[in-house]
Amino acid sequence: MQVINGTMNLKLQEGSHGIVVKNLYLSCDPYMRSRMTRVEGPNVFTSYSPGSPLTGFGVAKVLDSGHPNFKKGDLIWGTTSWEEYSLITVLEGLFKIEHTDVPLSYYTGILGAVGQLVGQFAKLMGCYVVGSAGSKEKVDLLRNKFGFDEAFNYKEETDLVGALKRSVSSSLFLSVTWYFPEGIDIYFENVGGEMLDAVLLNMKDHGRISVCGQVSQYNILDQPEGVQNLMCLIYKRIHMKGFVVFDYYNIYPKFLDVMLPYIREGKIMYVEDIAEGLESGPAALVGLYSGRNVGKQVVLFARE
Amino acid sequence: MQVINGTMNLKLQEGSHGIVVKNLYLSCDPYMRSRMTRVEGPNVFTSYSPGSPLTGFGVAKVLDSGHPNFKKGDLIWGTTSWEEYSLITVLEGLFKIEHTDVPLSYYTGILGAVGQLVGQFAKLMGCYVVGSAGSKEKVDLLRNKFGFDEAFNYKEETDLVGALKRSVSSSLFLSVTWYFPEGIDIYFENVGGEMLDAVLLNMKDHGRISVCGQVSQYNILDQPEGVQNLMCLIYKRIHMKGFVVFDYYNIYPKFLDVMLPYIREGKIMYVEDIAEGLESGPAALVGLYSGRNVGKQVVLFARE
């Protein structure tokens, strides 16, 4: 990609093995906040450089290609930049989009392992699922659209420990529903801090915690909140494991084989919050940390 | 066991299926502190009752038995009480001692999974082992008697994060030894708090943390120190799992098959700190939390 006399030439330089793309959708993800803080030591993510575009998951269209795996007109998803056009030279993180009968924007989020999907997968596997969200609207979504068994608004809870096990009256006859009468078997950790502490106290023996994120801690500038109940790991023989999605790229085709039929058959519902235009990107990204978005936050850069 | 007219009758009552034992050695273990605080919710350990003897691991001799698995004269180890004689009616936690060519006291500690053994096992399996202890004497033991590759005194470190990766000059020629030049593969967690935080920052990708205890937190009466670096679980895909020794009782015979030859052949060294007499028990137990003991703390109640 060259800029000649102020005119952008959207052709690759002779001999380049990269691709030039037009960015269509960019994904807003909580982990991006941590890339704005310089982290000591090795990190799975590189820090952003002031003055350079953010990078993140996105959907784009190939305008020119010097690589045999991609050709002009291909739709791709993977790591691209928050700009109209990008020259991508590291192609390992890119996938060609083969199925366009689902909205293109889905390819920004479908791999984001967001809570709405995790809970629905758990339901499909026969789990009893309780969701936690930050507004009445979201709680209603979890219950009614995604089919979670229960959901609560953590911002209205003064006692999270109690919330996880408390009884609620669910009918005129005061029949009582317990969220976790025997404790929590599996917790998908995306929050950290106080919520994790409350969950630890409510885990079942031999329970499992999959650690995906700790969004409550990303915007804290000094020291993160400490987690105080790790002794529960011992008493309850808890298994806790962190993961990053990159490590599972090799099974992405298998994931699509499972996921696409679910979407087509309406077994998995997916809610997006789409902001229009590159200029709406910063506010959309910032909104994640106060929970302004309802559903997966995506920024539409351009229509095909 | 009956007390008749102030005289103790060390015979079982007719029809009892329990055993009466004379206690020989009692084990002092850090987890006992947590049993002195009433813990909310279910716990793997029952809390101690004021006015009743402590219970804990011990070695004892059977004086009378109403159970077919035990007979008078048998030596046993398992859960007994801090008193001269005990009536034991719950026999699941008891094991008959078959091998008496190692000191009887070893049976109090050999199952305690104490750090001195863990490090030596790791050495036998070919690991590079660095120990952390609270005095020069203990650091010398780790290095010289137990054969750890390195050891440091955590009480002399003002910067634990640095201590784990810092270079030390090891000869006149200033050759440099790094504790963990590529990070820590396996951490045996028995400390908690600040040490765990320092370790998390120094773990290797896909590292493993076996959570046995958090002794630094047991004596804190209000809130435990929070652990702040759990985000490392994600970045480094760390696997963290708590355990309690009871869950592995079924493989105890297999453990002995491995362990006894190691002890006989001097491949595993074992250091004990034996306090004499029931009356020395409380001080011995309390000493654990300031690290007064050198080696596994045992209380000798009576010689066979």
Interface residues (C-beta under 8 A of the other chain):
Chain A: S34 E40 G41 N43 V44 F45 G192 L196 L201 V211 C212 G213 Q214 Q217 Q223 P224 E225 G226 V227 Q228 N229 L230 M231 C232 L233 I234 Y235 K236 R237 I238 H239 M240 K241 G242 F243 V244 D247
Chain B: S34 E40 G41 N43 V44 F45 G192 L196 L201 V211 C212 G213 Q214 Q217 Q223 P224 E225 G226 V227 Q228 N229 L230 M231 C232 L233 I234 Y235 K236 R237 I238 H239 M240 K241 G242 F243 V244 D247
